[in-house]
Amino acid sequence: MKKIIYWLFMLPLFALLNGCDDTDTIIFDDELPQFEIKANAILLEVIMPKGSAADDEYYIVGDFNGGAEAAVGNLEWQLEKATGSESKWGIYLLPSTFKDGKTLADGFYFVSASKGEERSVKNEAVVHQLDVKVGTRTNVWVDRWEAYFNTEEEGHDGFVVYVADKSGWDNLYLYGWAGAGDVTPAWPGIAVKGTEVINGVTYKYFDMGKALDGYEGVNLIFNNNDGKQFDGPVVTLNRNFYFRITDKGFEEIDPEASYCIYVDDQSGWGDLALYISGAGDNNEDWPGLEPAGTKEINGVVYKYFETDVELMNQSLKLTFNNNKKEDDPGLVLSFVKNITFSRDFYFSITPEKCEEIDPATHGTSYSLYVDSIGGWFTENVNKNWLTLRQKLMSLLHDESELDGYGEAAIGSSWPGIQVSETKEINGTTYKCFHLTPACTNKNINLIFNDNGVGNQLKDYNLTIDRDYYLRISEEGCSEIKDCTVYVQDNSGWEALTLYGWGDAAIGDSWPGIQVTGTREINGVTYKYFDLSEHVGKYSNLIFNNNGGGQQIEDGGLYTALIGDIYFSITATSYEKLPKP
């Protein structure tokens, strides 16, 4: 019995030993999968160097996406932070968007918006080459960022804490602690190593030492080593920090920011100036700053004012005025706004008011109206999945999505934007995608898809300069370019004409246009008017007896001119009919 028990205890040990032979692969935590594989995309999971900031922006760059100039700053090529890992970012790549037949095998690398290009541990340029297919996941490692080596070249030891010192203290020290002990040298900590001018501001700086790179939970204390001090922030030393301090406290600032005031000037004043008062010094007498130039954003031309970096994060009073001196005999016109200057600001000024606006939604925008997308979706998605989908339809408005690439992106990432709303027009239910002003007058390749499940239509190219009405069929996407008004004529009139006013003028003058012809549909004879040249516009329609004094709807029937529209009329009334 003792031998049996002995062997029962030994069996798990043997199993363990057998599972740890030399052929097994050790998987580290940062190598574990963080993103779901998509059947139509290449998934890269990128392991970043220690100290890569979560709020930084990271981009993939290669011949396949047009190089750094085209990729950096473009959301299509920006990596996404994994929620379950502090070191992993991911990106889905669609080979259909690759340029000039290039692939990942032609070489690529990564760029940090704040720390520059990817570098090797020997400070050499890096080019990755991968021969991978859609529906796969691949880990890629980044060793260093360009900034890692730049700090050494600039003479800094590790990451740097820069201080715009407004404390008035004779001496300034920086102490850091974590847990139960010192991180910096003992109290009072690190002395100022030197000064550095950045964007016209003179900073005192503290080198934190390369041994502290990536150190988490460092509590900073600013002090003068003579009884005066205040607590600074708790930081992770994975980047340089910039602070403005007084004798009572601190605020973090962005030394690279060049915050501006943008104005869509519809005031009609003829001239525009900006006077800034409050904390800080505008360095300008009344009436203040003149516009530094103009910039077009989403089709809107803004005047913009450049400001001193010293005004950043300050509470300011902005007085927009018509650039009249206080002693000018002309009338001084103005609007006043109070802000905390922590970002760019955008305003619209009319003769009646000045209001803050969002440049992403300010300006001319258009919509896409899509017919029969539901049928395409149902016919192309896996039947088993459709069974589950039906259970969710009461909760979900619509799963169909629209992605786009070209001169502007639709949606921040694949699979794009969802249906904004549904709208019934002339008996047809359209699914509507409302686009932002950023798309206006841009050439875009549209990709209708099933919310990234795996089905998509061929790219469809449009210049977004108006509303579009589209139809989806098994052949793909096409523009609806026809509009026909069918009339079951019970008026008894000798002649029937159609006049319209509004976005579309039907006929050069009263009484409008003559009947195009007749057509029999399901045994009913209709007179019809071909209005295809006005597709997508709206018009107030007036049926009349060729100017003989009789007409229906003096003000007009307000109608969207798209598709087939059916009416039944008498000499005094009309009825809009369903499609036969």
C-alpha positions in Angstrom: 0.0 0.0 0.0 2.9 2.4 0.8 4.4 1.8 -2.7 1.0 2.6 -4.3 0.7 5.9 -2.4 4.3 6.8 -3.3 3.6 6.3 -7.0 0.4 8.3 -6.8 2.3 11.2 -5.4 5.1 10.9 -8.0 2.8 10.8 -11.1 2.0 14.6 -11.0 5.7 15.3 -10.7 6.5 13.2 -13.7 3.8 15.0 -15.7 5.2 18.3 -14.7 8.8 17.3 -15.7 7.6 15.9 -19.0 5.9 19.3 -19.8 9.1 21.3 -19.3 11.4 19.8 -21.9 13.9 21.9 -24.0 11.4 22.3 -26.8 8.8 24.3 -24.9 8.5 28.1 -25.6 8.3 30.5 -22.7 5.7 33.2 -23.3 6.2 36.5 -21.5 3.3 38.6 -20.4 3.9 41.4 -22.9 3.8 38.8 -25.7 0.3 37.6 -24.9 -2.4 38.5 -27.4 -4.4 41.7 -26.7 -6.5 42.2 -29.8 -9.0 40.0 -31.7 -8.0 38.7 -35.1 -10.1 40.0 -38.0 -10.5 37.9 -41.1 -10.0 40.7 -43.5 -7.1 42.5 -41.8 -3.5 42.0 -40.8 -3.1 42.5 -37.1 0.2 43.8 -35.7 0.6 43.9 -31.9 3.6 46.2 -31.1 5.6 45.9 -27.9 6.9 49.3 -27.0 10.1 50.3 -25.2 9.9 50.8 -21.4 8.7 54.3 -20.6 6.5 54.7 -23.7 3.7 57.0 -22.6 0.1 55.8 -22.9 -1.1 59.3 -24.1 1.5 59.5 -26.8 0.6 58.9 -30.5 2.3 56.1 -32.4 2.2 55.5 -36.1 3.3 52.9 -38.6 5.3 54.2 -41.6 6.3 52.5 -44.8 6.2 52.6 -48.6 2.9 50.8 -48.4 1.2 53.9 -46.8 3.1 56.8 -48.5 5.9 57.3 -45.9 6.1 59.5 -42.9 4.7 62.6 -44.5 1.4 60.8 -45.3 1.2 58.5 -42.3 2.2 60.6 -39.2 -0.8 62.4 -37.9 -3.2 60.3 -40.0 -5.7 58.3 -37.8 -5.7 55.5 -40.4 -2.1 54.6 -39.5 -2.2 55.4 -35.7 -1.8 52.5 -33.3 -4.3 51.8 -30.5 -3.4 51.2 -26.9 -4.2 47.7 -25.6 -6.5 47.9 -22.5 -5.0 44.8 -20.9 -1.3 45.7 -21.3 0.9 48.6 -20.4 3.4 47.8 -23.1 1.3 46.8 -26.1 -0.3 48.8 -28.9 -2.1 47.3 -31.9 -3.2 48.2 -35.5 -5.3 46.5 -38.1 -4.0 46.9 -41.7 -6.1 46.4 -44.8 -4.1 45.3 -47.9 -6.7 47.0 -50.1 -5.5 50.4 -48.8 -1.8 49.8 -49.6 -0.3 52.0 -52.2 1.4 51.1 -55.5 1.3 47.4 -54.8 3.6 47.7 -51.8 3.4 45.3 -48.8 4.9 45.0 -45.3 7.6 43.0 -46.9 8.9 46.2 -48.5 9.7 47.5 -45.1 8.2 49.6 -42.3 9.0 51.2 -39.0 7.2 53.1 -36.2 7.2 56.7 -35.1 6.4 58.3 -31.8 4.8 61.8 -32.1 6.8 63.0 -29.1 9.9 60.9 -29.2 10.7 60.5 -32.9 11.5 57.6 -35.1 12.1 54.0 -34.0 15.8 53.2 -33.4 17.9 50.1 -32.6 19.8 49.7 -29.3 22.8 50.9 -31.2 21.0 54.0 -32.4 20.6 52.7 -36.0 17.6 53.1 -38.3 15.2 50.2 -38.1 13.3 48.6 -40.9 10.9 45.7 -40.2 10.0 43.3 -43.1 7.1 40.9 -42.8 5.4 38.5 -45.2 2.1 38.1 -43.5 -1.5 37.5 -44.6 -4.9 38.8 -43.5 -6.5 37.0 -40.6 -3.2 36.7 -38.7 -1.6 38.3 -35.6 2.1 39.2 -35.4 4.2 40.6 -32.5 6.6 43.3 -33.4 9.2 44.8 -30.9 10.4 48.4 -30.8 13.8 48.8 -29.0 14.2 52.5 -28.6 12.9 55.9 -29.7 15.0 58.6 -31.2 14.6 60.8 -28.1 16.4 58.2 -25.9 19.6 59.1 -27.7 18.9 62.8 -28.2 18.9 63.3 -24.4 22.4 62.0 -24.2 23.6 64.2 -27.1 22.1 67.2 -25.4 24.0 66.5 -22.2 21.1 65.4 -20.1 21.2 62.4 -17.8 17.9 60.6 -18.2 14.6 62.3 -18.4 14.4 66.0 -17.4 12.1 68.1 -15.2 11.9 71.7 -16.6 10.6 74.5 -14.4 9.4 78.0 -15.4 10.2 79.4 -12.0 7.9 82.2 -10.7 8.4 81.3 -7.0 10.7 84.2 -6.2 12.9 81.8 -4.1 16.6 82.4 -4.0 17.2 78.6 -4.4 15.2 75.8 -6.0 15.5 72.1 -5.3 13.5 69.0 -6.4 13.1 66.1 -4.0 11.5 62.7 -5.0 10.4 59.8 -2.9 8.4 56.6 -3.5 7.3 54.0 -1.0 9.3 54.4 2.2 12.5 55.9 0.8 14.3 58.5 -1.3 14.3 58.3 -5.1 16.4 61.4 -5.5 19.4 62.2 -3.2 18.3 62.9 0.3 16.5 66.1 1.3 16.5 68.8 -0.2 17.0 66.6 -3.3 18.4 67.7 -6.7 19.8 71.1 -7.3 19.1 73.0 -10.5 21.6 71.7 -13.1 21.2 74.6 -15.6 18.9 76.7 -17.7 17.5 76.1 -21.2 15.5 78.4 -23.4 12.6 76.7 -25.2 10.2 78.6 -27.4 11.3 81.9 -25.8 10.8 80.7 -22.2 13.8 80.2 -19.9 13.5 77.0 -17.9 15.5 75.8 -15.0 16.0 72.1 -15.3 16.7 69.0 -13.2 18.3 65.8 -14.7 16.6 62.8 -13.1 19.3 60.3 -14.0 19.0 57.4 -16.5 18.8 54.9 -13.6 15.3 56.3 -12.9 14.0 55.9 -16.5 10.6 54.2 -16.2 10.4 54.6 -12.4 6.7 54.7 -11.4 5.0 56.5 -8.5 7.6 59.2 -7.8 6.3 61.9 -5.5 7.9 65.3 -6.3 8.4 68.1 -3.8 9.6 71.5 -4.8 11.5 73.4 -2.1 14.0 76.2 -1.4 15.9 74.3 1.4 15.0 77.0 3.8 11.6 76.1 5.1 9.4 76.7 2.0 8.0 73.8 0.0 4.9 72.3 -1.7 4.0 69.0 -3.1 4.3 68.5 -6.8 2.6 65.7 -8.8 3.1 61.9 -8.6 4.8 60.9 -11.9 6.2 58.0 -13.9 9.6 59.0 -15.3 8.9 57.9 -18.9 9.2 61.4 -20.4 10.3 64.9 -19.8 8.1 67.1 -17.7 7.4 70.9 -17.8 6.0 72.9 -14.9 5.3 76.5 -14.1 5.6 77.1 -10.3 4.9 79.9 -7.9 5.7 79.9 -4.2 2.5 78.1 -3.5 2.0 75.5 -6.2 2.6 74.2 -9.7 0.9 73.5 -13.0 2.1 71.3 -15.9 2.5 73.1 -19.2 3.2 72.1 -22.8 6.3 73.8 -24.1 5.7 72.9 -27.7 2.1 74.1 -27.8 1.5 77.1 -29.8 -2.0 77.8 -28.8 -4.0 80.0 -31.1 -7.3 81.8 -31.3 -9.2 81.0 -34.5 -12.1 83.1 -35.7 -14.6 82.5 -38.4 -15.1 86.2 -39.0 -18.5 87.0 -40.4 -18.7 90.3 -38.4 -18.6 92.6 -41.4 -16.5 95.0 -39.4 -13.9 95.2 -42.2 -11.1 94.8 -39.6 -10.5 92.5 -36.6 -8.2 92.7 -33.6 -7.9 90.8 -30.3 -7.1 92.4 -27.0 -6.1 90.0 -24.2 -6.2 91.0 -20.5 -6.2 89.1 -17.2 -3.3 87.1 -15.9 -0.2 87.3 -17.9 1.0 90.1 -20.2 -0.3 90.5 -23.7 2.5 92.8 -24.7 0.1 94.7 -26.9 -1.7 98.0 -26.3 -5.3 98.4 -27.2 -6.8 97.4 -29.7 -4.4 94.4 -29.4 -3.2 91.7 -31.8 -3.9 91.6 -35.5 -4.5 88.3 -37.2 -1.2 86.4 -38.0 -2.8 84.9 -41.1 -5.6 82.6 -42.3 -6.0 78.8 -42.1 -8.7 76.7 -43.8 -10.2 74.0 -41.6 -13.0 71.7 -42.9 -13.7 74.2 -45.7 -13.9 77.2 -43.4 -11.3 80.0 -43.7 -10.3 81.1 -40.2 -8.3 84.2 -39.2 -6.0 83.2 -36.4 -4.1 85.0 -33.6 -0.7 83.7 -32.3 -0.1 84.3 -28.6 2.8 84.2 -26.2 3.6 80.9 -24.5 3.5 82.6 -21.2 -0.3 82.9 -21.5 -0.7 79.2 -21.5 -3.1 77.9 -18.9 -3.8 81.4 -17.7 -7.3 82.8 -17.1 -7.8 85.5 -19.8 -10.4 87.9 -21.0 -10.6 88.1 -24.8 -11.9 91.3 -26.4 -12.6 90.9 -30.1 -12.9 94.3 -31.6 -12.9 96.2 -34.9 -9.4 97.5 -34.5 -10.3 101.1 -33.5 -8.1 103.1 -31.2 -9.8 104.4 -28.1 -9.4 107.9 -29.4 -10.7 107.0 -32.9 -13.8 109.0 -33.8 -15.1 105.8 -35.4 -17.4 103.4 -33.5 -15.6 100.8 -31.4 -17.3 97.4 -31.8 -16.4 94.4 -29.6 -17.3 91.1 -28.0 -15.9 89.7 -24.7 -15.1 86.1 -23.9 -13.5 84.6 -20.7 -11.3 81.5 -21.1 -8.7 79.3 -19.5 -6.0 79.2 -22.2 -5.3 75.5 -22.0 -5.9 74.7 -25.7 -6.7 76.2 -29.1 -10.0 78.1 -29.2 -12.4 78.6 -32.1 -15.0 81.3 -32.3 -17.6 82.4 -34.8 -18.3 86.2 -35.0 -21.4 87.6 -36.6 -22.8 91.2 -36.2 -25.1 89.8 -33.5 -22.9 87.5 -31.4 -19.6 85.8 -30.7 -19.8 82.1 -29.8 -17.3 79.3 -29.3 -17.6 76.6 -31.9 -16.2 73.1 -32.6 -14.2 73.1 -35.9 -15.1 69.5 -36.5 -18.8 70.3 -36.8 -18.6 73.9 -37.9 -19.0 74.4 -41.7 -20.8 72.8 -44.6 -21.5 69.1 -44.2 -23.2 66.5 -46.4 -24.9 63.1 -46.0 -25.0 59.8 -47.8 -28.5 58.2 -48.2 -28.3 54.5 -48.9 -31.0 52.2 -50.3 -31.2 48.4 -49.8 -28.1 48.1 -47.5 -30.2 45.8 -45.3 -30.8 43.4 -48.1 -27.1 43.2 -49.0 -26.2 42.8 -45.3 -28.6 39.9 -44.8 -27.6 38.1 -48.0 -23.8 38.3 -47.3 -23.5 37.5 -43.6 -23.1 34.0 -42.3 -26.5 32.4 -41.6 -25.6 31.1 -38.2 -24.5 34.5 -37.1 -27.7 36.0 -38.5 -29.8 33.8 -36.1 -28.0 35.4 -33.2 -28.2 38.8 -34.8 -32.0 38.7 -34.9 -32.1 38.4 -31.1 -30.2 41.7 -30.8 -32.2 43.7 -33.4 -34.5 45.1 -30.8 -31.5 46.6 -29.0 -29.3 47.6 -31.9 -30.4 50.2 -34.5 -28.3 48.9 -37.3 -24.9 47.1 -37.6 -24.0 48.2 -41.1 -21.0 50.6 -41.2 -19.2 52.9 -43.6 -15.5 53.3 -43.8 -13.6 55.6 -46.1 -10.1 56.6 -47.0 -8.5 59.1 -49.3 -8.2 62.9 -48.8 -10.3 62.5 -45.6 -11.1 59.5 -43.3 -14.7 58.5 -42.4 -14.4 57.2 -38.8 -11.3 57.1 -36.7 -10.6 53.4 -37.5 -12.0 50.4 -39.3 -14.9 49.5 -39.7 -15.9 53.2 -39.8 -19.1 55.0 -38.8 -22.5 53.5 -38.1 -25.8 54.5 -39.7 -26.9 57.9 -38.2 -30.6 57.5 -38.8 -33.2 56.0 -41.2 -35.4 58.3 -43.3 -38.3 57.5 -45.5 -38.3 59.5 -48.8 -40.9 59.0 -51.5 -41.8 55.5 -50.1 -38.2 54.3 -49.9 -36.4 53.9 -46.5 -32.9 55.2 -46.7 -30.1 54.6 -44.2 -28.3 57.8 -43.6 -24.6 58.4 -42.9 -24.1 62.0 -41.8 -20.5 63.1 -42.6 -18.5 65.8 -40.8 -17.4 69.0 -42.4 -13.9 67.5 -42.6 -15.1 65.4 -45.5 -16.5 68.4 -47.5 -15.0 68.8 -51.0 -12.7 65.8 -50.3 -12.2 62.8 -52.6 -13.0 59.7 -50.6 -13.1 56.0 -51.3 -16.2 54.5 -49.5 -16.2 51.0 -48.2 -19.6 49.7 -47.1 -19.2 46.8 -44.7 -21.0 44.6 -42.2 -19.4 46.2 -39.1 -16.1 44.5 -39.6 -17.5 40.9 -39.5 -15.8 40.1 -42.7 -17.9 41.3 -45.7 -17.5 44.5 -47.6 -18.3 46.0 -51.0 -15.8 47.2 -53.6 -14.5 50.7 -53.0 -16.7 53.5 -54.3 -15.1 56.8 -55.1 -16.9 60.2 -54.5 -16.1 63.8 -54.1 -18.2 64.9 -51.2 -19.5 68.2 -52.6 -23.3 67.5 -52.1 -25.7 64.9 -50.6 -25.5 61.6 -52.4 -28.2 59.0 -52.9 -26.7 55.5 -53.3 -28.1 52.0 -54.0 -26.4 48.8 -52.9 -27.0 45.6 -54.8 -25.1 42.4 -55.5 -23.1 44.3 -58.1 -21.9 46.8 -55.5 -22.6 50.4 -54.9 -24.0 52.9 -57.5 -25.4 56.4 -57.4 -29.2 56.8 -57.9 -29.3 59.3 -60.8 -33.0 59.0 -61.8 -36.1 60.8 -60.7 -39.5 60.4 -62.4 -42.8 61.9 -61.3 -45.7 59.7 -62.3 -49.2 61.2 -62.4 -52.5 59.3 -62.6 -54.4 62.2 -64.2 -58.1 62.5 -63.3 -58.2 66.3 -63.6 -60.0 66.5 -66.9 -57.6 69.2 -68.0 -56.8 69.4 -71.7 -53.1 69.8 -70.9 -51.0 69.0 -67.8 -47.8 70.8 -66.9 -45.5 70.8 -63.9 -43.8 73.8 -62.3 -41.4 73.7 -59.4 -39.5 76.3 -57.3 -36.9 75.9 -54.5 -33.5 74.2 -54.7 -34.6 72.9 -58.1 -36.4 75.1 -60.6 -38.8 72.9 -62.7 -39.2 74.9 -65.9 -37.6 78.2 -66.8 -40.8 80.0 -66.1 -44.5 79.5 -65.4 -46.3 77.2 -66.2 -43.3 74.8 -66.2 -42.6 71.7 -68.3 -44.7 69.6 -70.5 -45.4 65.9 -69.9 -42.4 63.7 -71.0 -44.6 60.8 -72.0 -47.0 58.1 -70.8 -46.3 54.7 -69.3 -48.5 51.8 -68.3 -47.6 50.2 -65.0 -49.7 47.3 -63.6 -52.6 48.1 -65.9 -52.6 51.8 -65.0 -51.6 54.5 -67.5 -49.5 57.3 -66.0 -48.3 60.5 -67.5 -44.8 61.1 -66.3 -42.2 63.9 -66.0 -38.5 63.1 -66.1 -36.7 65.2 -63.4 -33.4 63.3 -63.4 -31.4 66.4 -63.9 -32.5 67.6 -60.5 -31.8 64.4 -58.5 -31.1 65.0 -54.8 -32.6 68.5 -54.7 -35.9 69.6 -53.2 -38.6 71.5 -55.0 -42.1 72.8 -54.4 -44.2 71.1 -57.2 -47.3 72.7 -58.7 -49.5 70.7 -61.1 -51.4 73.1 -63.4 -53.4 73.1 -66.6 -50.7 74.7 -68.7 -51.2 78.1 -67.2 -55.0 78.1 -67.9 -55.9 79.3 -64.4 -56.2 76.0 -62.5 -53.5 74.6 -60.3 -53.0 72.3 -57.3 -51.3 73.6 -54.2 -50.6 77.3 -54.7 -47.5 77.0 -52.5 -46.3 73.8 -54.0 -45.8 70.2 -52.8 -42.4 70.2 -51.1 -40.8 67.0 -52.4 -37.3 65.4 -52.5 -36.5 64.7 -56.1 -35.2 61.1 -55.9 -36.4 57.8 -57.4 -39.9 57.3 -58.6 -42.7 59.5 -57.2 -46.4 58.7 -57.8 -49.4 61.0 -57.6 -53.1 60.8 -58.3 -54.7 64.2 -59.1 -58.1 65.7 -59.8 -58.8 69.3 -60.8 -58.7 70.4 -57.2 -56.7 67.9 -55.2 -53.8 65.4 -55.2 -52.9 62.2 -53.4 -49.3 60.9 -53.1 -49.5 57.2 -53.9 -47.3 54.2 -52.8 -45.1 52.7 -55.4 -47.1 50.1 -57.4 
